[in-house]
């Protein structure tokens, strides 16, 4: 996959606007401000492809970045309480509706802040991905913020906090140091080359 060729091609505020062209998709989801847009920028080597903000809740649409034969899909963040109830519900419907739709979703990439225990929303999302048998991995963001001992403690805690942790592919990631970046590119590339029937 030519990550550097990524282009923003669709911004969908309603489920009816989602493209129906059958292109394979890799969806990025997680709490607001966990680093979804930053990760997409790092994967593509483009500093401002996906809009990054210090303020949570800025991604309010489902954004599709085309790599030619695949989409990177940036979903709105969940769990941001400082928006109206109606907007929270709209975003929830967007996320759940996208995941429930009949799409060629090859992999969901769930982002969790490595510094903290997963939120209730994080755990619910992991459970949903498991229950609906959606292939997924978990990326632990902000890995550079922890020392070796703190990291070991958090990984041990995650084993108790995240459902089926031992069966999930876990990738620590740092936008600052680049840790995990090549691993993620390899995972996405390998999956894109697989026969969908495998």
Z-matrix of the N, CA and C atoms (Angstrom, degrees):
N
C 1 1.464
C 2 1.530 1 108.81
N 3 1.324 2 115.56 1 136.73
C 4 1.461 3 120.92 2 -178.98
C 5 1.533 4 108.54 3 -94.00
N 6 1.320 5 115.09 4 84.14
C 7 1.466 6 120.56 5 -174.94
C 8 1.521 7 111.81 6 -59.46
N 9 1.338 8 116.23 7 -34.69
C 10 1.462 9 119.45 8 -175.15
C 11 1.528 10 112.63 9 -69.74
N 12 1.339 11 117.50 10 -13.62
C 13 1.465 12 120.78 11 179.99
C 14 1.527 13 113.15 12 -89.51
N 15 1.322 14 117.75 13 5.00
C 16 1.473 15 121.31 14 -174.95
C 17 1.531 16 112.10 15 -58.31
N 18 1.324 17 114.17 16 139.24
C 19 1.465 18 121.26 17 177.15
C 20 1.522 19 109.34 18 -136.91
N 21 1.337 20 116.57 19 138.84
C 22 1.467 21 120.39 20 174.69
C 23 1.520 22 108.22 21 -72.27
N 24 1.347 23 116.16 22 121.59
C 25 1.468 24 119.44 23 -175.74
C 26 1.528 25 113.79 24 -121.08
N 27 1.336 26 118.33 25 -21.87
C 28 1.463 27 120.48 26 179.82
C 29 1.528 28 109.78 27 -143.61
N 30 1.330 29 116.97 28 134.95
C 31 1.473 30 123.35 29 169.86
C 32 1.521 31 106.44 30 -123.92
N 33 1.323 32 116.50 31 110.42
C 34 1.465 33 120.88 32 -169.98
C 35 1.528 34 111.22 33 -113.03
N 36 1.322 35 115.60 34 114.96
C 37 1.453 36 120.30 35 177.97
C 38 1.518 37 112.72 36 -92.89
N 39 1.343 38 116.28 37 -8.58
C 40 1.465 39 122.23 38 178.65
C 41 1.519 40 108.99 39 -134.11
N 42 1.330 41 116.20 40 151.03
C 43 1.458 42 119.96 41 178.65
C 44 1.527 43 111.68 42 -61.47
N 45 1.323 44 116.64 43 -30.88
C 46 1.462 45 120.10 44 -179.28
C 47 1.522 46 112.31 45 -67.55
N 48 1.340 47 116.72 46 -14.94
C 49 1.464 48 120.67 47 -178.89
C 50 1.530 49 113.04 48 -91.52
N 51 1.337 50 117.42 49 -7.09
C 52 1.461 51 119.53 50 -178.07
C 53 1.526 52 110.03 51 -61.93
N 54 1.337 53 118.33 52 136.96
C 55 1.468 54 119.95 53 -179.68
C 56 1.515 55 111.16 54 -65.10
N 57 1.300 56 115.82 55 145.38
C 58 1.463 57 121.16 56 -179.46
C 59 1.507 58 112.37 57 -117.32
N 60 1.334 59 116.87 58 35.12
C 61 1.460 60 120.66 59 -174.27
C 62 1.518 61 113.84 60 -88.57
N 63 1.348 62 118.62 61 0.22
C 64 1.454 63 121.90 62 175.14
C 65 1.515 64 115.70 63 75.29
N 66 1.327 65 117.63 64 10.77
C 67 1.468 66 121.18 65 178.97
C 68 1.531 67 109.40 66 -71.43
N 69 1.337 68 117.11 67 140.91
C 70 1.464 69 120.10 68 179.41
C 71 1.526 70 110.63 69 -62.08
N 72 1.339 71 115.64 70 148.50
C 73 1.460 72 120.81 71 -174.60
C 74 1.518 73 112.01 72 -131.01
N 75 1.328 74 114.93 73 146.30
C 76 1.461 75 123.77 74 171.82
C 77 1.518 76 106.29 75 -124.03
N 78 1.334 77 116.93 76 113.65
C 79 1.465 78 121.23 77 -172.26
C 80 1.525 79 111.14 78 -101.00
N 81 1.324 80 115.92 79 137.82
C 82 1.462 81 122.89 80 179.08
C 83 1.518 82 108.49 81 -111.88
N 84 1.333 83 116.06 82 123.83
C 85 1.455 84 119.94 83 -177.08
C 86 1.519 85 110.69 84 -140.12
N 87 1.320 86 115.12 85 156.96
C 88 1.458 87 120.61 86 -179.24
C 89 1.514 88 110.20 87 164.54
N 90 1.308 89 115.60 88 179.08
C 91 1.459 90 120.56 89 179.15
C 92 1.521 91 110.65 90 -64.18
N 93 1.326 92 116.03 91 157.55
C 94 1.456 93 121.05 92 175.85
C 95 1.528 94 109.86 93 -57.59
N 96 1.321 95 115.68 94 136.05
C 97 1.466 96 123.21 95 175.42
C 98 1.533 97 113.54 96 71.65
N 99 1.333 98 117.94 97 18.40
C 100 1.472 99 119.91 98 179.17
C 101 1.534 100 110.91 99 -82.78
N 102 1.346 101 116.62 100 -17.27
C 103 1.457 102 119.24 101 175.20
C 104 1.516 103 115.48 102 116.18
N 105 1.345 104 118.08 103 24.76
C 106 1.472 105 120.18 104 -178.80
C 107 1.529 106 111.42 105 -63.52
N 108 1.331 107 116.29 106 -50.10
C 109 1.462 108 119.77 107 -178.51
C 110 1.524 109 110.92 108 -64.81
N 111 1.323 110 116.75 109 -38.72
C 112 1.464 111 120.60 110 177.92
C 113 1.524 112 110.72 111 -61.48
N 114 1.327 113 117.18 112 -43.09
C 115 1.460 114 121.26 113 179.58
C 116 1.524 115 110.79 114 -62.47
N 117 1.331 116 117.18 115 -43.38
C 118 1.466 117 120.42 116 178.60
C 119 1.524 118 110.46 117 -61.70
N 120 1.327 119 117.06 118 -41.71
C 121 1.463 120 120.10 119 177.52
C 122 1.527 121 111.48 120 -62.00
N 123 1.320 122 116.93 121 -40.57
C 124 1.466 123 120.45 122 -179.91
C 125 1.526 124 110.88 123 -68.71
N 126 1.332 125 116.97 124 -41.94
C 127 1.463 126 120.52 125 179.45
C 128 1.528 127 111.57 126 -59.64
N 129 1.329 128 115.68 127 -38.63
C 130 1.461 129 120.78 128 -175.94
C 131 1.524 130 112.70 129 -91.16
N 132 1.334 131 116.84 130 -7.41
C 133 1.454 132 119.82 131 -177.97
C 134 1.517 133 112.79 132 68.02
N 135 1.332 134 116.76 133 25.93
C 136 1.469 135 122.31 134 -177.41
C 137 1.519 136 108.36 135 -120.81
N 138 1.315 137 117.33 136 120.41
C 139 1.460 138 121.24 137 -172.60
C 140 1.523 139 113.28 138 -66.76
N 141 1.303 140 118.06 139 -31.82
C 142 1.465 141 119.17 140 -173.91
C 143 1.526 142 112.79 141 -132.25
N 144 1.331 143 117.06 142 28.04
C 145 1.469 144 119.37 143 176.82
C 146 1.524 145 109.74 144 -63.28
N 147 1.338 146 115.92 145 -53.63
C 148 1.465 147 121.17 146 176.12
C 149 1.525 148 107.58 147 -98.29
N 150 1.304 149 116.80 148 132.11
C 151 1.464 150 120.85 149 -176.58
C 152 1.520 151 110.46 150 -68.94
N 153 1.327 152 115.54 151 125.76
C 154 1.456 153 122.07 152 -179.59
C 155 1.522 154 108.48 153 -110.98
N 156 1.320 155 116.49 154 137.87
C 157 1.457 156 121.02 155 178.98
C 158 1.521 157 110.06 156 -137.81
N 159 1.326 158 115.18 157 148.35
C 160 1.464 159 119.72 158 174.79
C 161 1.522 160 110.69 159 -74.21
N 162 1.332 161 116.18 160 -16.34
C 163 1.459 162 120.58 161 179.94
C 164 1.518 163 109.83 162 -94.14
N 165 1.341 164 117.77 163 126.59
C 166 1.469 165 120.50 164 -179.88
C 167 1.523 166 111.89 165 -62.29
N 168 1.319 167 115.24 166 158.49
C 169 1.457 168 120.33 167 171.19
C 170 1.509 169 115.38 168 81.85
N 171 1.326 170 118.62 169 15.45
C 172 1.467 171 120.35 170 -177.05
C 173 1.525 172 112.44 171 -77.11
N 174 1.332 173 118.18 172 -29.66
C 175 1.459 174 119.88 173 177.52
C 176 1.526 175 108.14 174 -82.99
N 177 1.340 176 115.54 175 103.42
C 178 1.461 177 120.52 176 -176.08
C 179 1.518 178 112.00 177 -112.11
N 180 1.331 179 116.34 178 9.34
C 181 1.451 180 121.93 179 178.03
C 182 1.529 181 108.66 180 -132.50
N 183 1.329 182 115.77 181 166.43
C 184 1.458 183 120.71 182 171.86
C 185 1.525 184 106.19 183 -90.17
N 186 1.343 185 116.28 184 112.93
C 187 1.458 186 120.95 185 -173.26
C 188 1.535 187 110.64 186 -103.81
N 189 1.325 188 115.95 187 127.88
C 190 1.459 189 122.42 188 -178.10
C 191 1.527 190 109.65 189 -107.12
N 192 1.329 191 115.22 190 122.17
C 193 1.465 192 121.59 191 176.93
C 194 1.522 193 107.78 192 -109.10
N 195 1.320 194 116.26 193 119.22
C 196 1.458 195 120.85 194 -175.59
C 197 1.523 196 111.19 195 -86.37
N 198 1.338 197 115.23 196 133.85
C 199 1.466 198 121.91 197 172.38
C 200 1.523 199 110.01 198 -108.58
N 201 1.305 200 116.44 199 16.43
C 202 1.460 201 121.00 200 -174.82
C 203 1.512 202 110.12 201 99.27
N 204 1.344 203 116.66 202 -77.69
C 205 1.456 204 120.15 203 -178.75
C 206 1.507 205 113.77 204 -102.12
N 207 1.330 206 117.50 205 11.72
C 208 1.463 207 120.90 206 -178.82
C 209 1.529 208 109.28 207 -155.27
N 210 1.334 209 114.90 208 157.11
C 211 1.459 210 120.96 209 173.70
C 212 1.530 211 109.80 210 -113.90
N 213 1.325 212 116.08 211 138.04
C 214 1.456 213 121.81 212 161.07
C 215 1.526 214 105.23 213 -94.38
N 216 1.327 215 116.96 214 124.86
C 217 1.459 216 121.26 215 -173.38
C 218 1.523 217 109.43 216 -113.81
N 219 1.333 218 115.68 217 115.79
C 220 1.465 219 122.80 218 -179.17
C 221 1.526 220 107.95 219 -95.42
N 222 1.333 221 116.08 220 106.21
C 223 1.466 222 120.42 221 -179.31
C 224 1.524 223 110.55 222 -86.48
N 225 1.332 224 118.11 223 153.31
C 226 1.465 225 120.16 224 176.14
C 227 1.529 226 110.71 225 -59.46
N 228 1.309 227 115.71 226 150.80
C 229 1.455 228 119.68 227 176.64
C 230 1.519 229 111.21 228 -71.61
N 231 1.325 230 115.90 229 148.58
C 232 1.460 231 119.79 230 176.08
C 233 1.525 232 109.58 231 -106.98
N 234 1.336 233 115.60 232 161.04
C 235 1.455 234 120.38 233 173.64
C 236 1.515 235 115.70 234 83.69
N 237 1.347 236 118.40 235 12.17
C 238 1.462 237 119.72 236 179.36
C 239 1.520 238 109.28 237 -90.79
N 240 1.318 239 116.16 238 112.88
C 241 1.467 240 120.78 239 -170.40
C 242 1.529 241 113.60 240 -84.17
N 243 1.334 242 118.24 241 -15.86
C 244 1.465 243 120.10 242 -173.46
C 245 1.520 244 112.56 243 -88.92
N 246 1.310 245 116.13 244 36.87
C 247 1.455 246 121.98 245 170.39
C 248 1.523 247 107.24 246 -127.08
N 249 1.318 248 116.44 247 165.04
C 250 1.452 249 119.95 248 -178.53
C 251 1.520 250 110.62 249 -64.25
N 252 1.321 251 115.39 250 157.64
C 253 1.464 252 120.24 251 178.27
C 254 1.525 253 111.16 252 -59.39
N 255 1.332 254 115.91 253 -38.02
C 256 1.465 255 119.12 254 -178.88
C 257 1.526 256 110.89 255 -67.34
N 258 1.351 257 117.07 256 -38.07
C 259 1.458 258 119.84 257 178.87
C 260 1.527 259 110.64 258 -70.66
N 261 1.333 260 117.23 259 -39.33
C 262 1.461 261 120.16 260 175.50
C 263 1.521 262 110.95 261 -58.43
N 264 1.324 263 115.87 262 -42.24
C 265 1.462 264 120.54 263 -179.66
C 266 1.527 265 110.67 264 -67.91
N 267 1.343 266 117.01 265 -39.51
C 268 1.461 267 119.97 266 178.44
C 269 1.528 268 110.74 267 -61.61
N 270 1.333 269 116.82 268 -44.43
C 271 1.460 270 120.86 269 -179.67
C 272 1.529 271 110.81 270 -66.73
N 273 1.345 272 116.21 271 -39.31
C 274 1.466 273 119.71 272 178.40
C 275 1.522 274 110.24 273 -61.39
N 276 1.334 275 116.22 274 -42.82
C 277 1.465 276 120.36 275 179.89
C 278 1.536 277 110.99 276 -65.60
N 279 1.324 278 116.12 277 -36.99
C 280 1.462 279 120.17 278 177.93
C 281 1.533 280 110.59 279 -61.75
N 282 1.336 281 115.73 280 -48.62
C 283 1.465 282 120.64 281 -176.79
C 284 1.525 283 110.75 282 -65.97
N 285 1.339 284 116.29 283 -52.07
C 286 1.459 285 119.44 284 -176.66
C 287 1.525 286 111.21 285 -67.70
N 288 1.335 287 115.92 286 -35.79
C 289 1.464 288 119.63 287 178.57
C 290 1.521 289 111.42 288 -66.42
N 291 1.317 290 116.25 289 -39.51
C 292 1.467 291 119.82 290 177.23
C 293 1.532 292 110.03 291 -62.33
N 294 1.321 293 116.82 292 -48.06
C 295 1.462 294 120.37 293 -177.20
C 296 1.531 295 112.24 294 -65.30
N 297 1.334 296 116.80 295 -29.52
C 298 1.463 297 120.82 296 -177.83
C 299 1.526 298 112.85 297 -85.85
N 300 1.334 299 116.83 298 -13.07
C 301 1.463 300 120.70 299 -175.64
C 302 1.532 301 110.72 300 -72.43
N 303 1.319 302 115.03 301 157.90
C 304 1.463 303 121.53 302 178.55
C 305 1.524 304 108.16 303 -84.00
N 306 1.345 305 116.14 304 87.94
C 307 1.454 306 121.64 305 -176.11
C 308 1.527 307 109.44 306 -127.20
N 309 1.320 308 116.77 307 163.76
C 310 1.464 309 120.36 308 177.25
C 311 1.532 310 108.10 309 -87.41
N 312 1.333 311 114.59 310 66.14
C 313 1.469 312 121.23 311 -179.60
C 314 1.526 313 108.38 312 -85.18
N 315 1.315 314 116.27 313 105.05
C 316 1.455 315 120.85 314 -176.34
C 317 1.521 316 112.09 315 -79.38
N 318 1.350 317 116.60 316 -33.95
C 319 1.459 318 119.78 317 -177.20
C 320 1.513 319 110.04 318 -160.02
N 321 1.337 320 115.19 319 136.43
C 322 1.466 321 120.99 320 169.40
C 323 1.524 322 107.53 321 -100.66
N 324 1.312 323 116.10 322 134.59
C 325 1.460 324 122.26 323 178.93
C 326 1.528 325 106.78 324 -111.27
N 327 1.332 326 116.14 325 103.60
C 328 1.463 327 120.69 326 -179.73
C 329 1.519 328 109.26 327 -90.77
N 330 1.330 329 116.20 328 124.23
C 331 1.460 330 121.60 329 -179.97
C 332 1.523 331 109.82 330 -98.09
N 333 1.333 332 115.51 331 134.06
C 334 1.467 333 123.02 332 177.68
C 335 1.524 334 107.73 333 -133.32
N 336 1.317 335 116.96 334 134.82
C 337 1.464 336 121.66 335 178.26
C 338 1.527 337 109.31 336 -67.57
N 339 1.325 338 116.93 337 118.74
C 340 1.461 339 120.84 338 -175.36
C 341 1.522 340 113.10 339 -65.45
N 342 1.320 341 117.13 340 -20.79
C 343 1.466 342 120.27 341 -174.39
C 344 1.522 343 113.48 342 -76.18
N 345 1.330 344 115.96 343 -17.97
C 346 1.464 345 119.70 344 -171.27
C 347 1.530 346 111.92 345 -130.68
N 348 1.315 347 115.04 346 160.78
C 349 1.460 348 120.01 347 171.94
C 350 1.527 349 108.64 348 -63.02
N 351 1.321 350 118.52 349 146.43
C 352 1.464 351 119.79 350 177.90
C 353 1.526 352 110.35 351 -61.69
N 354 1.327 353 115.57 352 144.52
C 355 1.458 354 120.18 353 177.91
C 356 1.521 355 109.88 354 -73.61
N 357 1.327 356 115.55 355 169.53
C 358 1.467 357 119.98 356 175.52
C 359 1.524 358 109.85 357 -60.08
N 360 1.363 359 116.78 358 -37.17
C 361 1.461 360 120.59 359 177.88
C 362 1.523 361 111.46 360 -65.06
N 363 1.339 362 116.42 361 -38.70
C 364 1.465 363 119.98 362 176.93
C 365 1.526 364 110.86 363 -60.13
N 366 1.329 365 116.14 364 -47.04
C 367 1.460 366 120.71 365 -177.52
C 368 1.534 367 110.46 366 -65.16
N 369 1.328 368 116.45 367 -40.69
C 370 1.465 369 119.71 368 177.62
C 371 1.526 370 110.96 369 -62.23
N 372 1.333 371 116.26 370 -39.30
C 373 1.461 372 119.34 371 179.54
C 374 1.529 373 110.71 372 -66.95
N 375 1.325 374 117.02 373 -42.68
C 376 1.469 375 119.88 374 177.05
C 377 1.520 376 110.19 375 -59.71
N 378 1.325 377 116.45 376 -45.60
C 379 1.467 378 120.27 377 178.11
C 380 1.527 379 110.98 378 -59.22
N 381 1.334 380 116.79 379 -41.51
C 382 1.464 381 120.68 380 -179.22
C 383 1.519 382 111.02 381 -63.13
N 384 1.336 383 116.23 382 -44.99
C 385 1.463 384 120.37 383 -179.82
C 386 1.527 385 110.69 384 -61.83
N 387 1.337 386 116.09 385 -39.45
C 388 1.462 387 120.57 386 178.30
C 389 1.526 388 110.27 387 -67.20
N 390 1.338 389 116.22 388 -49.22
C 391 1.466 390 120.89 389 -176.35
C 392 1.526 391 112.04 390 -62.27
N 393 1.334 392 116.80 391 -37.75
C 394 1.462 393 120.48 392 -177.32
C 395 1.531 394 111.80 393 -90.46
N 396 1.340 395 115.41 394 5.06
C 397 1.462 396 122.06 395 176.80
C 398 1.527 397 112.20 396 54.77
N 399 1.327 398 115.10 397 42.05
C 400 1.469 399 121.03 398 174.64
C 401 1.527 400 107.82 399 -89.86
N 402 1.318 401 118.75 400 123.09
C 403 1.469 402 119.67 401 178.82
C 404 1.530 403 110.05 402 -60.07
N 405 1.325 404 116.84 403 133.53
C 406 1.462 405 118.09 404 -179.28
C 407 1.522 406 111.21 405 -154.05
N 408 1.327 407 114.32 406 159.85
C 409 1.457 408 122.69 407 170.18
C 410 1.520 409 107.15 408 -127.39
N 411 1.314 410 116.34 409 165.06
C 412 1.463 411 120.89 410 175.00
C 413 1.517 412 108.80 411 -115.93
N 414 1.321 413 115.56 412 127.87
C 415 1.461 414 122.27 413 175.33
C 416 1.527 415 107.73 414 -105.38
N 417 1.322 416 115.72 415 123.17
C 418 1.468 417 121.56 416 178.76
C 419 1.517 418 108.14 417 -93.28
N 420 1.330 419 116.44 418 107.01
C 421 1.465 420 121.21 419 -174.76
C 422 1.528 421 112.16 420 -83.43
N 423 1.327 422 113.94 421 165.99
C 424 1.470 423 122.93 422 176.41
C 425 1.526 424 111.93 423 61.22
N 426 1.345 425 115.71 424 34.65
C 427 1.470 426 121.14 425 -176.74
C 428 1.518 427 112.42 426 -61.93
N 429 1.328 428 117.07 427 -28.02
C 430 1.469 429 120.12 428 -177.92
C 431 1.526 430 112.77 429 -71.00
N 432 1.336 431 117.18 430 -13.10
C 433 1.464 432 120.73 431 -177.91
C 434 1.527 433 112.55 432 -78.05
N 435 1.335 434 117.23 433 -9.64
C 436 1.465 435 120.89 434 -176.37
C 437 1.522 436 111.09 435 -111.84
N 438 1.332 437 116.07 436 140.52
C 439 1.452 438 120.98 437 171.39
C 440 1.513 439 109.85 438 -76.45
N 441 1.318 440 115.90 439 173.45
C 442 1.470 441 120.82 440 -176.28
C 443 1.523 442 111.70 441 -58.09
N 444 1.339 443 117.73 442 -46.70
C 445 1.457 444 120.52 443 -178.14
C 446 1.528 445 111.27 444 -66.92
N 447 1.337 446 116.75 445 -42.01
C 448 1.470 447 120.72 446 178.62
C 449 1.527 448 110.60 447 -62.67
N 450 1.326 449 115.92 448 -39.10
C 451 1.454 450 119.61 449 179.54
C 452 1.532 451 110.64 450 -64.58
N 453 1.307 452 116.93 451 -44.40
C 454 1.462 453 120.91 452 178.85
C 455 1.529 454 110.64 453 -60.25
N 456 1.328 455 116.63 454 -41.07
C 457 1.466 456 120.57 455 179.12
C 458 1.525 457 110.99 456 -64.45
N 459 1.351 458 116.71 457 -43.39
C 460 1.468 459 119.52 458 -178.64
C 461 1.531 460 110.43 459 -66.83
N 462 1.328 461 118.15 460 -40.30
C 463 1.459 462 120.28 461 179.88
C 464 1.528 463 110.71 462 -63.64
N 465 1.323 464 116.56 463 -39.56
C 466 1.468 465 119.93 464 177.16
C 467 1.523 466 110.40 465 -65.20
N 468 1.335 467 115.98 466 -38.53
C 469 1.463 468 119.66 467 179.52
C 470 1.528 469 110.97 468 -69.27
N 471 1.345 470 116.60 469 -41.19
C 472 1.472 471 120.19 470 179.02
C 473 1.527 472 111.35 471 -57.02
N 474 1.315 473 116.31 472 -34.62
C 475 1.464 474 120.15 473 -179.57
C 476 1.524 475 111.45 474 -59.75
N 477 1.333 476 116.22 475 -26.78
C 478 1.462 477 121.46 476 178.13
C 479 1.523 478 112.31 477 -94.93
N 480 1.324 479 116.90 478 -24.73
C 481 1.462 480 121.49 479 -171.26
C 482 1.531 481 114.14 480 -93.21
N 483 1.338 482 117.07 481 -29.23
C 484 1.461 483 121.56 482 -175.60
C 485 1.530 484 109.40 483 -102.39
N 486 1.328 485 117.59 484 125.65
C 487 1.472 486 120.45 485 -179.62
C 488 1.531 487 111.85 486 -57.08
N 489 1.332 488 116.27 487 135.38
C 490 1.478 489 122.42 488 176.09
C 491 1.524 490 112.25 489 55.50
N 492 1.322 491 116.84 490 33.04
C 493 1.468 492 121.92 491 -174.42
C 494 1.525 493 112.38 492 -52.93
N 495 1.338 494 115.96 493 -41.42
C 496 1.466 495 119.43 494 -174.72
C 497 1.531 496 112.68 495 -67.73
N 498 1.344 497 117.23 496 -16.25
C 499 1.463 498 121.01 497 -178.60
C 500 1.534 499 113.01 498 -100.36
N 501 1.332 500 116.91 499 -0.12
C 502 1.461 501 121.34 500 -174.85
C 503 1.529 502 109.93 501 -103.03
N 504 1.326 503 116.35 502 138.83
C 505 1.466 504 121.17 503 172.77
C 506 1.528 505 108.02 504 -71.91
N 507 1.325 506 115.96 505 118.91
C 508 1.462 507 122.32 506 -177.45
C 509 1.529 508 109.02 507 -112.30
N 510 1.339 509 116.61 508 129.30
C 511 1.463 510 120.75 509 -179.72
C 512 1.532 511 109.45 510 -126.01
N 513 1.334 512 118.77 511 106.37
C 514 1.468 513 120.23 512 171.61
C 515 1.531 514 109.16 513 -65.51
N 516 1.339 515 115.96 514 139.10
C 517 1.462 516 120.23 515 -175.03
C 518 1.522 517 110.57 516 -138.03
N 519 1.312 518 115.07 517 141.54
C 520 1.468 519 121.26 518 174.34
C 521 1.518 520 108.98 519 -133.66
N 522 1.322 521 116.42 520 121.36
C 523 1.459 522 120.32 521 175.65
C 524 1.527 523 110.49 522 -68.83
N 525 1.325 524 116.13 523 -25.79
C 526 1.467 525 120.74 524 -177.23
C 527 1.520 526 111.71 525 -76.83
N 528 1.337 527 117.53 526 -46.52
C 529 1.467 528 120.87 527 -175.28
C 530 1.528 529 113.13 528 -97.69
N 531 1.330 530 116.64 529 -16.12
C 532 1.461 531 120.20 530 -177.51
C 533 1.517 532 113.62 531 85.80
N 534 1.335 533 116.96 532 2.80
C 535 1.471 534 119.85 533 178.44
C 536 1.528 535 110.24 534 -55.63
N 537 1.315 536 116.06 535 132.57
C 538 1.460 537 121.54 536 176.09
C 539 1.514 538 114.91 537 86.12
N 540 1.327 539 117.94 538 -11.92
C 541 1.460 540 120.81 539 -173.55
C 542 1.529 541 112.22 540 -64.50
N 543 1.333 542 117.22 541 -49.58
C 544 1.460 543 119.77 542 -179.25
C 545 1.528 544 111.24 543 -67.01
N 546 1.334 545 116.28 544 -35.05
C 547 1.467 546 119.64 545 176.42
C 548 1.525 547 110.39 546 -59.41
N 549 1.325 548 116.98 547 -44.58
C 550 1.457 549 121.14 548 -179.76
C 551 1.522 550 111.26 549 -65.56
N 552 1.317 551 116.76 550 -42.99
C 553 1.468 552 119.39 551 177.81
C 554 1.525 553 110.97 552 -59.99
N 555 1.324 554 116.28 553 -41.11
C 556 1.466 555 120.16 554 179.54
C 557 1.518 556 111.51 555 -65.63
N 558 1.337 557 117.11 556 -41.36
C 559 1.467 558 120.94 557 179.14
C 560 1.531 559 110.23 558 -61.20
N 561 1.322 560 117.34 559 -48.63
C 562 1.460 561 121.05 560 -178.35
C 563 1.530 562 110.75 561 -64.79
N 564 1.327 563 116.47 562 -42.15
C 565 1.466 564 120.12 563 -179.64
C 566 1.523 565 111.07 564 -64.03
N 567 1.326 566 116.26 565 -44.00
C 568 1.468 567 120.11 566 -179.80
C 569 1.526 568 111.22 567 -62.10
N 570 1.320 569 116.47 568 -43.28
C 571 1.472 570 120.41 569 -179.54
C 572 1.530 571 110.26 570 -66.84
N 573 1.325 572 116.96 571 -39.74
C 574 1.470 573 120.29 572 179.84
C 575 1.518 574 112.11 573 -61.86
N 576 1.341 575 116.48 574 -27.75
C 577 1.466 576 120.83 575 -177.80
C 578 1.519 577 112.93 576 -89.18
N 579 1.336 578 117.26 577 -7.36
C 580 1.464 579 120.46 578 -179.48
C 581 1.506 580 111.47 579 -76.14
N 582 1.309 581 116.02 580 152.80
C 583 1.461 582 121.40 581 169.33
C 584 1.527 583 106.72 582 -71.50
N 585 1.347 584 118.65 583 125.72
C 586 1.467 585 120.86 584 -177.83
C 587 1.520 586 113.89 585 -58.36
N 588 1.323 587 117.63 586 -19.01
C 589 1.455 588 121.00 587 179.13
C 590 1.512 589 114.09 588 -82.78
N 591 1.341 590 116.30 589 -8.14
C 592 1.477 591 119.03 590 -177.99
C 593 1.512 592 111.62 591 -73.67
